[in-house]
Amino acid sequence: MLMRLSKASLVLAMALLASLVALNNMTDYATNFAFVRHVFLMDTTFAGNGLMSRSISQPWVHRAGYTALIALETCTAILCWIGGVRLLGARNACAAAWHSARAWAVAGLTLGFLTWQVGFMTIGGEWFGMWMSQRWNGVEGAFRFFVTFLLVLIYVVVPDDAAHAPS
């Protein structure tokens, strides 16, 4: 049961993280929107870099991109909250019930991984060259987030002793 409580707790910790990120992006909209805007504009990347044709200057795209990020972070939080609570509820259940409860956590952790790995590292970091910016570079922070989501995801899907116990 300790392993199951541990797994549920880590999922709830990731739910809290995603919740705070989404809340911060909503309550400090202007500051965090500026970050997204500068990434899309690519205005702080290396001068004369060959990727500038990817720059997007339309404000509606900046807002849509920021709204999409907030939505992904919020969905990650919701899925992880549901998953963590369901895992807590199934901590004494048979393996089949535990595996069923785990689906929500897996969905939330996977979405969290994809949000920070694809959204920030791949699109922001590589497509828009965010790694070149001294001021508007979220690559290191995104790496910490998606690795944490991935590690918790791996831990959650590893079978625990209760899954192998005789029924």
Backbone hydrogen bonds, N-H to C=O, Kabsch-Sander energy under -0.5 kcal/mol:
donor,donor_aa,acceptor,acceptor_aa,energy
5,L,1,M,-2.5
6,S,2,L,-2.5
7,K,3,M,-2.6
8,A,4,R,-2.5
9,S,5,L,-2.4
10,L,6,S,-2.3
11,V,7,K,-2.1
12,L,8,A,-2.3
13,A,9,S,-2.1
14,M,10,L,-1.9
15,A,11,V,-2.0
16,L,12,L,-2.2
17,L,13,A,-2.2
18,A,14,M,-2.6
19,S,15,A,-2.3
20,L,16,L,-2.6
21,V,17,L,-2.4
22,A,18,A,-2.5
23,L,19,S,-2.9
24,N,20,L,-2.9
25,N,21,V,-2.3
26,M,22,A,-1.6
27,T,23,L,-3.1
28,D,24,N,-2.3
29,Y,26,M,-0.7
32,N,28,D,-2.0
33,F,29,Y,-3.0
34,A,30,A,-2.0
35,F,31,T,-1.1
36,V,32,N,-1.7
37,R,33,F,-3.0
38,H,34,A,-2.5
39,V,35,F,-2.0
40,F,36,V,-2.5
41,L,37,R,-2.6
42,M,38,H,-1.8
43,D,38,H,-0.8
45,T,42,M,-1.0
49,N,46,F,-1.6
52,M,49,N,-1.2
54,R,51,L,-2.6
55,S,52,M,-1.5
56,I,40,F,-2.6
61,V,58,Q,-0.9
62,H,58,Q,-1.5
63,R,59,P,-2.5
64,A,60,W,-2.5
65,G,61,V,-2.8
66,Y,62,H,-2.3
67,T,63,R,-2.8
68,A,64,A,-2.4
69,L,65,G,-2.2
70,I,66,Y,-2.4
71,A,67,T,-2.5
72,L,68,A,-2.6
73,E,69,L,-2.7
74,T,70,I,-2.6
75,C,71,A,-2.7
76,T,72,L,-2.4
77,A,73,E,-2.3
78,I,74,T,-2.7
79,L,75,C,-2.7
80,C,76,T,-2.4
81,W,77,A,-2.8
82,I,78,I,-2.7
83,G,79,L,-2.8
84,G,80,C,-3.1
85,V,81,W,-2.4
86,R,82,I,-2.7
87,L,83,G,-2.4
88,L,84,G,-2.2
89,G,85,V,-2.3
90,A,86,R,-1.5
91,R,88,L,-1.2
93,A,90,A,-1.7
98,W,94,C,-2.3
99,H,95,A,-2.8
100,S,96,A,-2.0
101,A,97,A,-2.4
102,R,98,W,-1.9
103,A,99,H,-0.6
103,A,100,S,-1.0
104,W,101,A,-0.7
105,A,101,A,-0.6
106,V,102,R,-2.6
107,A,103,A,-2.4
108,G,104,W,-2.5
109,L,105,A,-3.0
110,T,106,V,-2.3
111,L,107,A,-2.4
112,G,108,G,-2.4
113,F,109,L,-2.4
114,L,110,T,-2.7
115,T,111,L,-2.7
116,W,112,G,-2.1
117,Q,113,F,-2.9
118,V,114,L,-1.9
119,G,114,L,-1.3
119,G,115,T,-0.7
120,F,115,T,-0.7
121,M,116,W,-1.9
122,T,117,Q,-2.3
123,I,118,V,-3.1
124,G,119,G,-1.5
125,G,120,F,-2.8
126,E,121,M,-1.0
126,E,122,T,-0.8
127,W,122,T,-2.3
128,F,123,I,-2.2
130,M,124,G,-2.3
131,W,125,G,-1.2
132,M,129,G,-2.3
133,S,130,M,-1.7
134,Q,44,T,-0.6
138,G,136,W,-0.6
142,A,138,G,-2.7
143,F,139,V,-2.4
144,R,140,E,-1.9
145,F,141,G,-2.0
146,F,142,A,-3.0
147,V,143,F,-2.3
148,T,144,R,-1.7
149,F,145,F,-2.6
150,L,146,F,-2.2
151,L,147,V,-2.8
152,V,148,T,-2.4
153,L,149,F,-2.4
154,I,150,L,-2.6
155,Y,151,L,-2.4
156,V,152,V,-2.8
157,V,153,L,-1.9
158,V,154,I,-1.1
163,A,160,D,-1.1
164,H,160,D,-0.6
164,H,161,D,-1.1
165,A,161,D,-0.7
